[in-house]
């Protein structure tokens, strides 16, 4: 009788500990997906998928509240002000834009507050507890050095009938299976661009780090040495005939998104009765870390900053004009930079100095890496504005041991986080008291 009363009066889809998820919440989430152009499953399973997401969110918010994780009104207003400023809007203008989208501003603020609380709680409970030892960093650098041929021979390949281990790295661009055609196409386009970049002269995991810096949803990781049966079947089929140091020929599509894969190394499976004998070579390779060679680029640019009164089309048109003058040799790039670049490098003709992998924002670095010496790019958009880039020279330099360790720590943390996060979510779900009621029915529009 109590359950019936909840169903018929309150429209509750599930009871979650001391709270609940309503059918209207499910309806609202589905409506939002449709507005975004999402293609929803035809079998009606979307309600159960959305309900499970809402349950997990509810559990996290409840636990965060119990742990004292809060966002004050003052903090929230400052965050909204920052978001508005990034969109070149005042607080009032941003509020009008939110309301015009069909959402009340109070509802927007509550959703944003919940997102921030969950993010802070997750950071404390998952990210803050990930530990990375010096030994893990040493091993990572040792494997990467062998894989990129940094002065250490590659592993001995397996004979034709011999068991094999493959070290595969991936850059993962997530996209929900229910996402619309536009979102799917955008994710695929990004993956294919990363695949093209990966085939160039750039370290694969550094490329992943650059992409993740630009979009935190993008993940990159070195899966480590695995036998074929321990790799996802989709991955193994894609790299079955790919040699060590080579990128897979095509982007891999999975239900979770798009994957760009690179085989870092292939070797005969290590089989030994004495683990200490296996450890000795690894210790020898990492006991004396050395600098490894990297390519540095000397370039210059002309920057037109994002500002009111200068549209993207105008900035692109102006830079295209400068590009054509340089290519036609009717103007000097450095002189144009001195006159027109809106950057501190302008007095030096736009000279940016010698830059290594990861020193510049991803869009700029990827465009720069595709240029030949002396070549001028097409206009390039970054968070700072629009750029015209010219490569002056390249040289081989050394990536210091300290830089290697910083990068290794970041890559290992990325690898550990996803597993730790999924384990944490499962633990939260398993320890919560959840009772599913009537998730399949839509909420009535009639007042009760």
C-alpha positions in Angstrom: 0.0 0.0 0.0 2.9 2.4 0.9 4.6 1.6 -2.4 1.4 2.2 -4.3 0.9 5.5 -2.6 4.5 6.6 -3.5 3.9 5.5 -7.2 0.5 7.2 -7.6 1.0 10.4 -5.7 4.7 11.3 -5.9 5.7 9.8 -9.2 8.8 8.2 -7.6 10.8 5.9 -9.8 13.3 4.7 -7.2 14.0 5.2 -3.5 17.7 5.8 -2.9 18.8 5.6 0.7 16.7 8.4 2.3 16.0 10.2 -1.0 14.4 9.3 -4.3 14.5 9.8 -8.0 11.3 10.8 -9.7 9.9 9.9 -13.1 9.8 13.6 -14.0 13.6 13.7 -13.5 13.9 10.9 -16.0 11.6 12.7 -18.4 13.5 15.9 -18.1 16.9 14.2 -18.7 15.4 12.4 -21.8 14.0 15.7 -23.1 17.4 17.4 -22.7 19.0 14.6 -24.7 16.4 15.0 -27.5 17.1 18.7 -27.6 20.8 17.9 -28.1 19.8 15.8 -31.1 20.7 12.5 -29.4 19.5 9.3 -31.1 17.8 7.3 -28.4 17.4 3.5 -28.4 14.2 2.2 -29.9 13.7 -0.6 -27.4 12.7 1.7 -24.5 15.9 0.9 -22.5 16.8 4.6 -22.3 14.6 5.1 -19.2 16.5 2.4 -17.3 19.8 3.8 -18.4 18.9 7.3 -17.3 17.5 6.0 -14.0 20.8 4.2 -13.2 22.7 7.4 -13.9 20.4 9.4 -11.7 20.7 6.8 -8.9 24.5 7.0 -9.0 24.4 10.8 -9.0 22.0 10.8 -6.0 24.2 8.5 -4.0 27.3 10.7 -4.6 25.4 13.8 -3.6 24.0 12.1 -0.5 27.5 10.9 0.6 29.1 14.2 -0.2 26.6 16.0 2.0 27.3 13.6 4.8 31.0 14.3 4.4 30.5 18.0 4.5 31.3 18.8 0.9 29.5 22.1 0.1 29.5 25.0 -2.4 28.5 28.3 -0.9 26.3 30.8 -2.8 29.2 33.2 -3.0 31.4 30.5 -4.6 28.7 29.5 -7.0 28.1 33.1 -8.1 31.9 33.6 -8.7 32.0 30.4 -10.8 29.0 31.5 -12.9 30.7 34.9 -13.3 33.8 33.2 -14.6 31.8 31.1 -17.0 30.0 34.2 -18.3 33.3 36.1 -18.7 34.8 33.2 -20.7 31.8 33.5 -23.0 32.3 37.3 -23.1 29.0 38.0 -21.4 28.1 39.8 -18.2 26.4 37.9 -15.4 23.0 39.4 -16.4 23.5 38.5 -20.1 24.5 35.0 -19.2 21.4 34.6 -17.0 19.2 35.8 -19.9 20.9 33.2 -22.2 20.2 30.4 -19.8 16.6 31.3 -19.4 16.3 31.7 -23.2 17.4 28.0 -23.5 14.3 26.9 -21.7 15.8 26.3 -18.2 15.1 28.4 -15.2 18.2 30.1 -13.8 17.6 28.6 -10.3 17.4 25.1 -11.8 20.7 25.8 -13.8 22.4 27.0 -10.6 21.3 23.9 -8.7 22.5 21.6 -11.5 25.9 23.4 -11.5 26.1 23.2 -7.7 25.5 19.5 -7.8 28.1 19.0 -10.5 30.7 20.9 -8.5 29.9 19.0 -5.3 30.2 15.6 -7.1 33.4 16.7 -8.7 35.0 17.8 -5.4 33.8 14.6 -3.7 35.2 12.4 -6.4 38.5 14.3 -6.4 38.8 13.7 -2.6 37.7 10.1 -2.6 39.4 8.9 -5.8 42.0 11.2 -7.2 43.4 12.2 -3.8 44.0 8.6 -2.9 45.9 7.5 -6.0 49.4 6.7 -5.0 52.3 6.5 -7.5 55.6 5.1 -6.3 59.1 6.0 -7.7 59.4 2.3 -8.8 56.3 2.7 -11.0 57.7 5.8 -12.6 61.1 4.1 -13.2 59.4 1.1 -14.8 57.2 3.4 -17.0 60.2 5.4 -18.2 62.1 2.1 -18.9 59.3 0.7 -21.0 58.7 4.0 -22.9 62.4 4.3 -23.6 62.6 0.9 -25.1 59.4 1.4 -27.0 60.5 4.7 -28.7 64.0 3.4 -29.3 65.6 5.9 -27.0 69.1 4.4 -27.1 67.8 0.9 -25.9 67.1 -1.9 -28.4 63.4 -3.0 -28.8 62.3 -6.2 -27.3 63.1 -9.5 -29.1 60.0 -10.3 -31.3 58.2 -13.6 -30.7 58.9 -16.4 -33.1 56.1 -17.6 -35.4 54.8 -20.3 -33.0 55.9 -18.5 -29.8 53.5 -16.7 -27.3 53.6 -12.9 -27.6 53.0 -9.9 -25.4 52.0 -6.6 -27.0 52.4 -3.1 -25.4 49.5 -1.0 -26.7 48.7 2.6 -25.9 45.4 4.3 -26.6 43.9 7.8 -26.9 40.2 7.5 -26.1 37.5 10.0 -27.2 34.3 9.1 -25.3 30.9 9.5 -26.7 27.7 8.1 -25.3 26.0 5.5 -27.4 22.8 7.5 -27.1 24.5 10.7 -28.3 23.1 12.4 -31.4 24.6 12.2 -34.9 26.4 15.5 -34.5 28.1 14.4 -31.3 29.1 11.1 -32.9 30.5 12.8 -36.0 32.4 15.4 -33.9 34.1 12.6 -31.8 35.0 10.6 -34.9 36.4 13.7 -36.6 38.6 14.4 -33.5 39.8 10.8 -33.4 40.7 10.8 -37.0 42.6 14.0 -36.6 44.5 12.5 -33.7 45.3 9.4 -35.8 46.8 11.6 -38.5 48.8 13.5 -35.9 50.0 10.2 -34.3 51.5 9.1 -37.6 53.8 12.2 -37.5 56.9 12.9 -35.6 55.4 13.1 -32.1 55.4 10.9 -29.0 52.0 9.2 -28.8 51.3 9.6 -25.1 52.5 13.2 -25.2 49.9 13.7 -28.0 47.3 12.1 -25.7 48.4 14.4 -22.9 48.0 17.5 -25.2 44.5 16.3 -26.3 43.4 15.7 -22.7 44.6 19.1 -21.7 42.4 20.6 -24.4 39.4 18.4 -23.5 39.6 16.7 -20.0 37.1 14.0 -21.2 39.7 12.6 -23.6 41.7 9.8 -21.9 45.1 8.4 -22.8 46.9 5.4 -21.4 49.6 2.8 -21.9 47.9 -0.5 -21.3 51.3 -2.2 -20.6 52.4 -5.6 -22.0 49.5 -8.0 -22.5 49.0 -11.3 -24.2 46.4 -11.1 -27.1 43.7 -12.7 -24.9 44.0 -10.0 -22.3 43.4 -7.2 -24.9 39.9 -6.1 -25.9 39.0 -8.1 -29.0 38.3 -4.9 -30.9 41.8 -3.7 -30.1 43.6 -6.9 -31.0 41.8 -7.1 -34.4 42.9 -3.6 -35.2 46.6 -4.0 -34.3 47.0 -7.8 -35.2 49.4 -7.0 -38.0 50.8 -3.7 -36.7 54.5 -3.6 -35.9 56.1 -2.2 -32.8 56.3 1.6 -32.9 53.4 1.8 -35.5 49.9 3.3 -35.3 46.8 1.3 -36.1 45.6 2.0 -39.7 42.2 3.1 -38.6 40.2 4.5 -35.6 38.5 1.8 -33.6 34.8 2.4 -32.7 33.4 0.8 -29.5 30.1 1.3 -27.7 31.9 3.8 -25.4 33.5 6.0 -28.1 36.5 6.1 -30.5 40.0 4.8 -29.8 43.3 5.7 -31.5 45.8 2.9 -30.9 49.5 2.5 -31.2 51.7 -0.6 -30.7 54.6 0.6 -28.6 56.3 -2.8 -28.6 55.9 -6.5 -29.3 57.9 -9.2 -27.6 58.1 -12.9 -26.8 56.0 -13.6 -23.7 58.2 -13.7 -20.7 58.1 -17.2 -19.1 60.5 -18.0 -16.3 60.4 -20.1 -13.1 62.6 -17.5 -11.3 61.0 -14.1 -11.0 64.3 -12.6 -9.8 66.0 -13.5 -13.1 63.2 -11.5 -14.9 63.6 -8.5 -12.7 67.4 -8.1 -13.3 67.3 -6.7 -16.8 64.5 -4.2 -15.9 66.5 -3.0 -13.0 69.5 -2.6 -15.2 67.6 -0.5 -17.7 66.1 1.9 -15.2 68.9 2.2 -12.6 70.7 4.8 -14.6 68.0 7.0 -16.2 69.3 9.2 -19.1 68.0 12.1 -21.1 66.2 11.0 -24.2 66.2 12.8 -27.6 63.2 15.0 -28.6 62.5 17.4 -31.4 62.4 21.1 -30.6 60.9 23.6 -33.0 61.7 27.3 -33.4 58.6 29.1 -34.7 57.0 32.5 -34.9 53.4 33.6 -35.0 51.0 36.5 -35.6 48.2 36.5 -33.0 44.8 38.2 -33.3 43.3 37.9 -29.8 39.6 37.1 -29.1 37.9 40.4 -28.4 34.6 42.2 -28.9 34.3 43.6 -32.4 36.5 41.0 -34.1 34.6 38.0 -35.4 36.2 34.7 -36.2 35.5 35.3 -39.8 37.3 38.7 -39.8 40.3 37.4 -37.9 40.6 34.4 -40.3 40.2 36.7 -43.3 42.9 39.1 -42.1 45.4 36.3 -41.3 44.7 34.6 -44.6 45.7 37.9 -46.2 49.0 38.0 -44.3 49.6 34.4 -45.3 49.1 35.1 -49.0 51.5 38.1 -48.8 54.3 36.0 -47.2 53.7 33.1 -49.7 53.9 35.6 -52.6 57.0 37.1 -51.0 55.5 40.6 -51.0 55.9 40.9 -47.3 58.1 39.5 -44.5 56.5 37.4 -41.8 58.5 39.0 -39.0 57.7 42.6 -40.1 54.0 41.7 -40.3 54.2 40.2 -36.8 55.8 43.4 -35.5 53.0 45.5 -37.0 49.9 43.4 -36.4 50.5 40.7 -33.8 48.6 41.3 -30.5 51.2 39.3 -28.4 54.3 40.0 -26.3 56.4 38.4 -29.0 55.5 41.1 -31.5 58.6 43.3 -30.9 60.7 40.2 -31.8 58.8 39.5 -35.0 56.6 36.9 -33.3 59.5 34.7 -32.3 58.4 32.1 -29.7 61.8 30.6 -29.1 62.6 26.8 -29.0 59.6 24.8 -27.9 59.4 21.0 -27.2 56.4 18.6 -27.0 53.7 19.8 -24.6 55.1 23.4 -24.3 52.3 24.9 -26.4 48.5 24.5 -26.5 47.5 21.4 -28.5 45.9 23.1 -31.5 48.9 25.3 -32.0 51.4 22.5 -31.5 49.6 20.1 -33.8 49.4 22.7 -36.6 53.1 23.6 -36.1 54.2 20.0 -36.2 52.6 19.6 -39.7 54.6 22.5 -41.2 57.9 22.1 -43.1 60.7 24.6 -42.3 59.8 28.0 -43.8 56.2 27.0 -44.4 53.4 29.2 -43.2 50.2 27.7 -41.8 46.6 28.5 -42.5 44.9 30.5 -39.7 44.7 28.4 -36.5 42.1 28.9 -33.7 43.1 28.4 -30.0 41.8 29.6 -26.7 43.9 32.7 -27.1 42.6 33.7 -30.5 43.6 33.2 -34.1 47.3 32.5 -35.1 49.3 32.4 -38.3 52.4 30.2 -37.7 55.7 29.9 -39.5 58.4 27.3 -38.6 61.9 28.7 -38.8 64.0 25.7 -37.7 64.0 22.3 -35.9 66.7 20.6 -33.8 67.2 17.5 -31.8 67.5 18.2 -28.0 67.3 16.2 -24.8 64.3 15.6 -22.7 65.6 15.8 -19.1 65.1 13.0 -16.6 63.0 15.3 -14.4 60.6 16.2 -17.4 60.3 12.4 -18.1 59.3 11.8 -14.5 56.7 14.5 -14.5 55.2 13.1 -17.7 55.3 9.5 -16.4 53.6 10.5 -13.2 50.7 12.2 -15.1 50.4 9.2 -17.5 50.3 6.6 -14.6 47.8 8.7 -12.7 45.6 8.8 -15.8 45.9 5.0 -16.2 45.0 4.4 -12.5 42.2 6.9 -12.3 39.7 5.2 -14.6 40.0 1.8 -12.9 39.8 3.4 -9.4 36.8 5.6 -10.4 34.8 2.6 -11.8 35.7 0.6 -8.6 34.6 3.5 -6.4 31.2 3.8 -8.3 30.5 0.1 -8.0 31.3 0.2 -4.2 28.9 3.2 -3.8 26.2 1.5 -5.7 26.6 -1.8 -3.8 26.5 -0.3 -0.4 23.5 2.0 -1.0 19.9 1.0 -0.3 18.1 1.2 -3.6 14.5 0.2 -4.4 13.3 0.5 -8.0 9.6 1.3 -8.3 8.0 2.4 -11.6 10.7 3.7 -13.9 9.1 2.6 -17.1 6.2 5.0 -16.9 6.4 8.6 -17.8 5.3 11.2 -15.3 1.8 12.5 -15.8 1.4 16.1 -16.9 -1.7 16.4 -14.8 -1.3 17.9 -11.3 -1.8 15.4 -8.5 
